[in-house]
Amino acid sequence: MHDTIQLGDVTVTRVLEWSGPLRMVSDIVPDSTAEGLARLGPDFRNPDTGAYHCAIQSWVLRSEGRTIVVDTGAGNDRDRPQIPVFDHLRTPFLDNLRRAGVEPEDVDLVVNTHVHYDHVGWNTHLVNGEWAPTFPNARYLIPRIDRQYFDPVNEHRRPPARTDADRLRRRGSHLVFADSIVPILDHGLAMLWEDSFRIDRNLTLTPAPGHTPGSSVLRLTSGTDRAFFVGDLVHSPIQVAEPAANSCFCENPAEARATRRRLLDEAAETRALVVPAHFPGHGAAEVRRSGDGYELHNWAAFEPVRVR
Ligand SMILES: [Zn+2]
């Protein structure tokens, strides 16, 4: 298994939490074209049913002697009425992490690229019926803007929930805040950042707003190697080919489009590996310009995750 690659002085290890079909690609990326959908390979779309093939995974970075977990998946045991597939999910994620050589106590830093349920779940776990930090010795880097935006006390600043589906999603986001963010704040482990945050010589967080107001990208620069850990900038390779196509989860459509194009442009220019949160298959790839969009080439050497 090649779950680890080396980028300059940094090792990057993929730790899978969950993979499976999740609705249709045409639901997840509703602005995508039929031609683009037809071109998606079987790692990303079931050719018979059109189902979206999803991975939920964390990226473990070892940089300058520290262990850093980028995004923490959906987590176990949660009430998630807004997304039944992940309601009271049970996965062996912590065993997978241990197999990658990481005990929860070893983690020095956690990065939440943004505050959606599938990026903050393993921030916490249940201990005697209470949500406690999973990584007790870590500091958790959380974008300040998302921390404010998703705090239920600031509900009045968000667009009103108009439909039953909106109200269910809103209730779900309150649950996420309560079980995955509040315990980190209460334990004094949160490092709220804005503008940008330099982690070390190799790693810097910068804003990538649109998907959520506080969405961010973790930039790796070491030697001649570059990588962008982009969270949910793209959910599917179709958004690389068609960068104007947002996911159904993007909160600010115009800003999400502009950010996607800006970052893909920069990735193409600098030959940065683009590492999204939810690609199965090889998980990450370089991009280059192609027509009005981009195309993927040079997949990363990770052992492919196949969705069935
Ligand atoms: Zn996500």
Residues whose N, C-alpha, C, O or C-beta is under 5 A from the ligand:
A	BS01	ZN	D118 D232 A277
